[in-house]
């Protein structure tokens, strides 16, 4: 059962970011020994509607939540922006999601999120040059 869970996680990680296709998590069971199958299924979005939201939309939803929380977790926020770009989101779509969250998280949260997203946009432009 654990092997199936890892295979499903690998499939979803690849959908989030094609660069993760060959990513291997050695000893994942030792890293998270108490994480059950149900938690993994929820983490990878298979519990509620596995044929529902595509990877891009799921990542934009995660960005919305992180923004509404004040964009305090900088590393996960920036990583999610990178994955959203890899999943096909445009910079404009990412910015729009962040703008929308100003109504829930406030203008300071929106400003912080835009600052972090802009840093990722700059980094990705430098990488592509």
Backbone as JSON Lines, residues from 0, in Angstrom:
{"i":0,"aa":"X","n":[0.83,-1.19,0.0],"ca":[0.0,0.0,0.0],"c":[0.87,1.26,0.0]}
{"i":1,"aa":"X","n":[1.96,1.24,0.77],"ca":[2.83,2.41,0.83],"c":[3.46,2.68,-0.53]}
{"i":2,"aa":"X","n":[3.84,1.62,-1.22],"ca":[4.42,1.78,-2.55],"c":[3.46,2.44,-3.52]}
{"i":3,"aa":"X","n":[2.19,2.04,-3.45],"ca":[1.16,2.66,-4.3],"c":[1.03,4.14,-3.97]}
{"i":4,"aa":"X","n":[1.07,4.47,-2.68],"ca":[0.95,5.85,-2.25],"c":[2.11,6.68,-2.79]}
{"i":5,"aa":"X","n":[3.31,6.14,-2.73],"ca":[4.48,6.85,-3.24],"c":[4.36,7.02,-4.76]}
{"i":6,"aa":"X","n":[3.9,6.0,-5.45],"ca":[3.73,6.09,-6.91],"c":[2.7,7.17,-7.26]}
{"i":7,"aa":"X","n":[1.61,7.22,-6.52],"ca":[0.6,8.23,-6.77],"c":[1.16,9.63,-6.47]}
{"i":8,"aa":"X","n":[1.92,9.74,-5.4],"ca":[2.54,11.02,-5.06],"c":[3.5,11.47,-6.15]}
{"i":9,"aa":"X","n":[4.25,10.52,-6.7],"ca":[5.18,10.84,-7.79],"c":[4.42,11.33,-9.02]}
{"i":10,"aa":"X","n":[3.3,10.69,-9.31],"ca":[2.48,11.08,-10.46],"c":[1.96,12.51,-10.29]}
{"i":11,"aa":"X","n":[1.47,12.83,-9.09],"ca":[0.94,14.17,-8.85],"c":[2.06,15.2,-8.82]}
{"i":12,"aa":"X","n":[3.2,14.86,-8.24],"ca":[4.33,15.79,-8.22],"c":[4.75,16.13,-9.64]}
{"i":13,"aa":"X","n":[4.74,15.14,-10.52],"ca":[5.09,15.38,-11.92],"c":[4.06,16.28,-12.59]}
{"i":14,"aa":"X","n":[2.79,16.11,-12.22],"ca":[1.75,16.98,-12.77],"c":[1.94,18.41,-12.28]}
{"i":15,"aa":"X","n":[2.37,18.58,-11.04],"ca":[2.62,19.92,-10.49],"c":[3.82,20.56,-11.16]}
{"i":16,"aa":"X","n":[4.86,19.76,-11.38],"ca":[6.1,20.29,-11.95],"c":[6.79,19.17,-12.71]}
{"i":17,"aa":"X","n":[6.8,19.23,-14.05],"ca":[7.42,18.16,-14.84],"c":[8.86,17.86,-14.44]}
{"i":18,"aa":"X","n":[9.55,18.84,-13.89],"ca":[10.95,18.62,-13.48],"c":[11.05,17.62,-12.33]}
{"i":19,"aa":"X","n":[9.94,17.35,-11.65],"ca":[9.95,16.42,-10.53],"c":[9.69,14.97,-10.96]}
{"i":20,"aa":"X","n":[9.65,14.73,-12.26],"ca":[9.33,13.4,-12.77],"c":[10.24,12.31,-12.2]}
{"i":21,"aa":"X","n":[11.5,12.62,-12.07],"ca":[12.47,11.62,-11.6],"c":[12.88,11.84,-10.16]}
{"i":22,"aa":"X","n":[12.18,12.71,-9.46],"ca":[12.49,12.97,-8.05],"c":[12.25,11.71,-7.23]}
{"i":23,"aa":"X","n":[13.18,11.38,-6.4],"ca":[13.05,10.22,-5.51],"c":[13.15,10.67,-4.06]}
{"i":24,"aa":"X","n":[12.28,10.18,-3.24],"ca":[12.31,10.5,-1.82],"c":[12.74,9.24,-1.08]}
{"i":25,"aa":"X","n":[14.05,9.11,-0.85],"ca":[14.51,7.91,-0.15],"c":[14.04,7.91,1.29]}
{"i":26,"aa":"X","n":[13.66,6.75,1.75],"ca":[13.25,6.54,3.15],"c":[12.12,7.48,3.56]}
{"i":27,"aa":"X","n":[11.18,7.72,2.65],"ca":[10.04,8.59,2.97],"c":[9.28,8.06,4.19]}
{"i":28,"aa":"X","n":[9.19,6.74,4.3],"ca":[8.47,6.15,5.43],"c":[9.16,6.45,6.75]}
{"i":29,"aa":"X","n":[10.48,6.67,6.73],"ca":[11.18,7.03,7.96],"c":[11.03,8.52,8.26]}
{"i":30,"aa":"X","n":[10.91,9.33,7.2],"ca":[10.74,10.76,7.38],"c":[9.36,11.08,7.95]}
{"i":31,"aa":"X","n":[8.35,10.4,7.47],"ca":[6.97,10.6,7.93],"c":[6.36,9.27,8.34]}
{"i":32,"aa":"X","n":[6.83,8.66,9.41],"ca":[6.37,7.3,9.76],"c":[4.9,7.23,10.16]}
{"i":33,"aa":"X","n":[4.33,8.35,10.58],"ca":[2.94,8.3,11.04],"c":[1.95,8.83,10.0]}
{"i":34,"aa":"X","n":[2.45,9.21,8.83],"ca":[1.54,9.75,7.82],"c":[0.8,8.6,7.16]}
{"i":35,"aa":"X","n":[-0.48,8.6,7.35],"ca":[-1.3,7.53,6.8],"c":[-1.68,7.75,5.35]}
{"i":36,"aa":"X","n":[-2.22,6.71,4.75],"ca":[-2.64,6.78,3.36],"c":[-3.66,7.89,3.15]}
{"i":37,"aa":"X","n":[-4.59,8.07,4.09],"ca":[-5.62,9.1,3.95],"c":[-5.0,10.49,3.88]}
{"i":38,"aa":"X","n":[-3.99,10.73,4.72],"ca":[-3.32,12.03,4.7],"c":[-2.61,12.25,3.37]}
{"i":39,"aa":"X","n":[-1.95,11.23,2.86],"ca":[-1.27,11.36,1.58],"c":[-2.27,11.62,0.46]}
{"i":40,"aa":"X","n":[-3.4,10.93,0.5],"ca":[-4.42,11.13,-0.53],"c":[-4.94,12.56,-0.5]}
{"i":41,"aa":"X","n":[-5.12,13.11,0.7],"ca":[-5.56,14.5,0.81],"c":[-4.47,15.45,0.32]}
{"i":42,"aa":"X","n":[-3.23,15.17,0.7],"ca":[-2.1,16.01,0.3],"c":[-2.01,16.12,-1.22]}
{"i":43,"aa":"X","n":[-2.19,15.02,-1.91],"ca":[-2.06,15.01,-3.37],"c":[-3.38,15.25,-4.08]}
{"i":44,"aa":"X","n":[-4.43,15.57,-3.35],"ca":[-5.67,15.98,-3.97],"c":[-6.52,14.87,-4.53]}
{"i":45,"aa":"X","n":[-6.35,13.66,-4.06],"ca":[-7.11,12.54,-4.6],"c":[-8.33,12.17,-3.77]}
{"i":46,"aa":"X","n":[-8.48,12.75,-2.6],"ca":[-9.56,12.36,-1.71],"c":[-10.92,12.86,-2.19]}
{"i":47,"aa":"X","n":[-11.0,14.13,-2.48],"ca":[-12.3,14.73,-2.76],"c":[-12.75,14.51,-4.2]}
{"i":48,"aa":"X","n":[-11.87,14.73,-5.14],"ca":[-12.25,14.6,-6.54],"c":[-10.98,14.49,-7.37]}
{"i":49,"aa":"X","n":[-10.46,13.28,-7.5],"ca":[-9.18,13.13,-8.2],"c":[-9.25,13.52,-9.67]}
{"i":50,"aa":"X","n":[-10.42,13.56,-10.24],"ca":[-10.56,13.98,-11.63],"c":[-11.02,15.43,-11.72]}
{"i":51,"aa":"X","n":[-10.93,16.16,-10.62],"ca":[-11.42,17.53,-10.57],"c":[-10.4,18.55,-11.03]}
{"i":52,"aa":"X","n":[-9.95,19.37,-10.11],"ca":[-9.05,20.48,-10.44],"c":[-7.75,19.99,-11.06]}
{"i":53,"aa":"X","n":[-7.3,20.72,-12.07],"ca":[-6.0,20.39,-12.65],"c":[-4.89,20.96,-11.76]}
{"i":54,"aa":"X","n":[-3.67,20.6,-12.08],"ca":[-2.52,21.0,-11.25],"c":[-2.38,22.51,-11.15]}
{"i":55,"aa":"X","n":[-2.55,23.2,-12.26],"ca":[-2.42,24.66,-12.25],"c":[-3.42,25.28,-11.29]}
{"i":56,"aa":"X","n":[-4.66,24.84,-11.38],"ca":[-5.7,25.4,-10.51],"c":[-5.44,25.06,-9.06]}
{"i":57,"aa":"X","n":[-5.03,23.85,-8.78],"ca":[-4.72,23.46,-7.4],"c":[-3.62,24.35,-6.82]}
{"i":58,"aa":"X","n":[-2.6,24.62,-7.62],"ca":[-1.49,25.45,-7.15],"c":[-1.93,26.9,-6.95]}
{"i":59,"aa":"X","n":[-2.81,27.4,-7.81],"ca":[-3.33,28.76,-7.63],"c":[-4.18,28.84,-6.35]}
{"i":60,"aa":"X","n":[-4.9,27.78,-6.05],"ca":[-5.68,27.75,-4.81],"c":[-4.75,27.76,-3.59]}
{"i":61,"aa":"X","n":[-3.67,27.01,-3.67],"ca":[-2.68,27.01,-2.58],"c":[-2.09,28.4,-2.41]}
{"i":62,"aa":"X","n":[-1.76,29.07,-3.52],"ca":[-1.25,30.44,-3.43],"c":[-2.25,31.37,-2.78]}
{"i":63,"aa":"X","n":[-3.51,31.19,-3.1],"ca":[-4.55,32.02,-2.49],"c":[-4.56,31.84,-0.98]}
{"i":64,"aa":"X","n":[-4.51,30.59,-0.54],"ca":[-4.5,30.32,0.89],"c":[-3.26,30.87,1.58]}
{"i":65,"aa":"X","n":[-2.1,30.68,0.97],"ca":[-0.87,31.19,1.56],"c":[-0.87,32.72,1.63]}
{"i":66,"aa":"X","n":[-1.45,33.34,0.6],"ca":[-1.55,34.81,0.59],"c":[-2.48,35.28,1.7]}
{"i":67,"aa":"X","n":[-3.64,34.65,1.82],"ca":[-4.61,35.05,2.84],"c":[-4.05,34.88,4.25]}
{"i":68,"aa":"X","n":[-3.1,33.97,4.41],"ca":[-2.46,33.78,5.72],"c":[-1.34,34.78,5.95]}
{"i":69,"aa":"X","n":[-1.15,35.68,5.03],"ca":[-0.15,36.72,5.2],"c":[1.16,36.46,4.49]}
{"i":70,"aa":"X","n":[1.22,35.43,3.66],"ca":[2.45,35.08,2.94],"c":[3.64,35.01,3.89]}
{"i":71,"aa":"X","n":[3.4,34.44,5.07],"ca":[4.45,34.38,6.09],"c":[5.47,33.29,5.83]}
{"i":72,"aa":"X","n":[5.05,32.23,5.17],"ca":[5.95,31.11,4.89],"c":[6.59,31.36,3.53]}
{"i":73,"aa":"X","n":[7.69,32.1,3.54],"ca":[8.3,32.56,2.29],"c":[8.78,31.43,1.39]}
{"i":74,"aa":"X","n":[9.46,30.46,1.95],"ca":[10.0,29.38,1.12],"c":[8.87,28.58,0.46]}
{"i":75,"aa":"X","n":[7.87,28.1,1.21],"ca":[6.77,27.39,0.53],"c":[6.02,28.26,-0.45]}
{"i":76,"aa":"X","n":[5.87,29.55,-0.15],"ca":[5.17,30.43,-1.07],"c":[5.91,30.52,-2.4]}
{"i":77,"aa":"X","n":[7.21,30.78,-2.33],"ca":[8.01,30.92,-3.55],"c":[8.06,29.6,-4.32]}
{"i":78,"aa":"X","n":[8.15,28.5,-3.61],"ca":[8.15,27.2,-4.26],"c":[6.83,26.95,-4.98]}
{"i":79,"aa":"X","n":[5.73,27.35,-4.37],"ca":[4.42,27.19,-4.99],"c":[4.29,28.07,-6.22]}
{"i":80,"aa":"X","n":[4.83,29.28,-6.18],"ca":[4.82,30.14,-7.36],"c":[5.6,29.47,-8.5]}
{"i":81,"aa":"X","n":[6.77,28.91,-8.17],"ca":[7.57,28.22,-9.2],"c":[6.8,27.05,-9.8]}
{"i":82,"aa":"X","n":[6.17,26.26,-8.92],"ca":[5.41,25.1,-9.41],"c":[4.2,25.54,-10.23]}
{"i":83,"aa":"X","n":[3.56,26.63,-9.83],"ca":[2.41,27.14,-10.6],"c":[2.85,27.55,-12.0]}
{"i":84,"aa":"X","n":[3.99,28.21,-12.09],"ca":[4.52,28.59,-13.4],"c":[4.81,27.35,-14.24]}
{"i":85,"aa":"X","n":[5.41,26.34,-13.63],"ca":[5.72,25.09,-14.34],"c":[4.44,24.38,-14.79]}
{"i":86,"aa":"X","n":[3.37,24.54,-14.01],"ca":[2.09,23.89,-14.33],"c":[1.29,24.68,-15.36]}
{"i":87,"aa":"X","n":[1.83,25.82,-15.81],"ca":[1.18,26.57,-16.87],"c":[0.53,27.87,-16.47]}
{"i":88,"aa":"X","n":[0.6,28.25,-15.2],"ca":[0.03,29.53,-14.78],"c":[0.9,30.66,-15.32]}
{"i":89,"aa":"X","n":[0.27,31.75,-15.68],"ca":[1.02,32.92,-16.14],"c":[1.31,33.83,-14.95]}
{"i":90,"aa":"X","n":[2.25,34.73,-15.14],"ca":[2.54,35.71,-14.09],"c":[1.29,36.54,-13.8]}
{"i":91,"aa":"X","n":[0.55,36.87,-14.82],"ca":[-0.66,37.66,-14.66],"c":[-1.71,36.91,-13.84]}
{"i":92,"aa":"X","n":[-1.87,35.61,-14.08],"ca":[-2.84,34.81,-13.3],"c":[-2.42,34.74,-11.83]}
{"i":93,"aa":"X","n":[-1.13,34.55,-11.6],"ca":[-0.63,34.49,-10.22],"c":[-0.88,35.82,-9.51]}
{"i":94,"aa":"X","n":[-0.57,36.91,-10.19],"ca":[-0.81,38.24,-9.6],"c":[-2.29,38.46,-9.32]}
{"i":95,"aa":"X","n":[-3.15,38.02,-10.23],"ca":[-4.59,38.2,-10.03],"c":[-5.08,37.45,-8.81]}
{"i":96,"aa":"X","n":[-4.59,36.23,-8.62],"ca":[-4.97,35.46,-7.42],"c":[-4.54,36.22,-6.16]}
{"i":97,"aa":"X","n":[-3.34,36.74,-6.19],"ca":[-2.83,37.48,-5.03],"c":[-3.66,38.73,-4.79]}
{"i":98,"aa":"X","n":[-3.99,39.47,-5.85],"ca":[-4.83,40.67,-5.69],"c":[-6.18,40.31,-5.07]}
{"i":99,"aa":"X","n":[-6.78,39.23,-5.53],"ca":[-8.08,38.81,-5.01],"c":[-8.02,38.52,-3.51]}
{"i":100,"aa":"X","n":[-6.9,38.03,-3.04],"ca":[-6.77,37.67,-1.63],"c":[-6.6,38.89,-0.73]}
{"i":101,"aa":"X","n":[-6.41,40.08,-1.31],"ca":[-6.3,41.28,-0.48],"c":[-7.6,41.51,0.29]}
{"i":102,"aa":"X","n":[-8.71,41.04,-0.26],"ca":[-9.99,41.2,0.43],"c":[-10.09,40.31,1.66]}
{"i":103,"aa":"X","n":[-9.37,39.2,1.66],"ca":[-9.42,38.27,2.79],"c":[-8.23,38.42,3.73]}
{"i":104,"aa":"X","n":[-7.05,38.6,3.16],"ca":[-5.84,38.67,3.97],"c":[-5.37,40.08,4.26]}
{"i":105,"aa":"X","n":[-5.93,41.04,3.53],"ca":[-5.54,42.44,3.73],"c":[-4.46,42.88,2.76]}
{"i":106,"aa":"X","n":[-4.3,44.18,2.67],"ca":[-3.32,44.76,1.75],"c":[-1.88,44.4,2.13]}
{"i":107,"aa":"X","n":[-1.52,44.38,3.43],"ca":[-0.14,43.98,3.76],"c":[0.18,42.56,3.3]}
{"i":108,"aa":"X","n":[-0.78,41.64,3.45],"ca":[-0.56,40.26,2.99],"c":[-0.39,40.23,1.48]}
{"i":109,"aa":"X","n":[-1.22,40.99,0.77],"ca":[-1.13,41.06,-0.68],"c":[0.22,41.62,-1.1]}
{"i":110,"aa":"X","n":[0.64,42.68,-0.45],"ca":[1.92,43.31,-0.8],"c":[3.09,42.36,-0.59]}
{"i":111,"aa":"X","n":[3.08,41.64,0.52],"ca":[4.14,40.67,0.81],"c":[4.14,39.56,-0.23]}
{"i":112,"aa":"X","n":[2.95,39.06,-0.57],"ca":[2.85,37.99,-1.56],"c":[3.33,38.45,-2.93]}
{"i":113,"aa":"X","n":[2.96,39.67,-3.32],"ca":[3.41,40.2,-4.6],"c":[4.93,40.36,-4.63]}
{"i":114,"aa":"X","n":[5.49,40.79,-3.52],"ca":[6.95,40.93,-3.42],"c":[7.63,39.58,-3.62]}
{"i":115,"aa":"X","n":[7.11,38.55,-2.97],"ca":[7.69,37.21,-3.1],"c":[7.51,36.67,-4.52]}
{"i":116,"aa":"X","n":[6.32,36.86,-5.07],"ca":[6.06,36.37,-6.43],"c":[6.97,37.09,-7.43]}
{"i":117,"aa":"X","n":[7.13,38.39,-7.27],"ca":[7.99,39.16,-8.17],"c":[9.43,38.66,-8.1]}
{"i":118,"aa":"X","n":[9.88,38.3,-6.92],"ca":[11.23,37.76,-6.77],"c":[11.38,36.47,-7.58]}
{"i":119,"aa":"X","n":[10.36,35.62,-7.54],"ca":[10.39,34.37,-8.31],"c":[10.35,34.68,-9.81]}
{"i":120,"aa":"X","n":[9.5,35.63,-10.2],"ca":[9.42,35.99,-11.62],"c":[10.79,36.46,-12.11]}
{"i":121,"aa":"X","n":[11.47,37.26,-11.32],"ca":[12.8,37.76,-11.69],"c":[13.8,36.62,-11.8]}
{"i":122,"aa":"X","n":[13.75,35.7,-10.83],"ca":[14.66,34.55,-10.84],"c":[14.42,33.69,-12.07]}
{"i":123,"aa":"X","n":[13.17,33.45,-12.41],"ca":[12.87,32.58,-13.56],"c":[13.25,33.26,-14.86]}
{"i":124,"aa":"X","n":[13.15,34.59,-14.93],"ca":[13.58,35.3,-16.14],"c":[15.09,35.21,-16.29]}
{"i":125,"aa":"X","n":[15.82,35.32,-15.18],"ca":[17.27,35.22,-15.24],"c":[17.68,33.83,-15.67]}
{"i":126,"aa":"X","n":[16.96,32.8,-15.19],"ca":[17.29,31.42,-15.54],"c":[17.07,31.15,-17.02]}
{"i":127,"aa":"X","n":[16.08,31.82,-17.61],"ca":[15.76,31.56,-19.01],"c":[16.63,32.35,-19.99]}
{"i":128,"aa":"X","n":[17.4,33.3,-19.49],"ca":[18.26,34.12,-20.36],"c":[19.58,33.46,-20.64]}
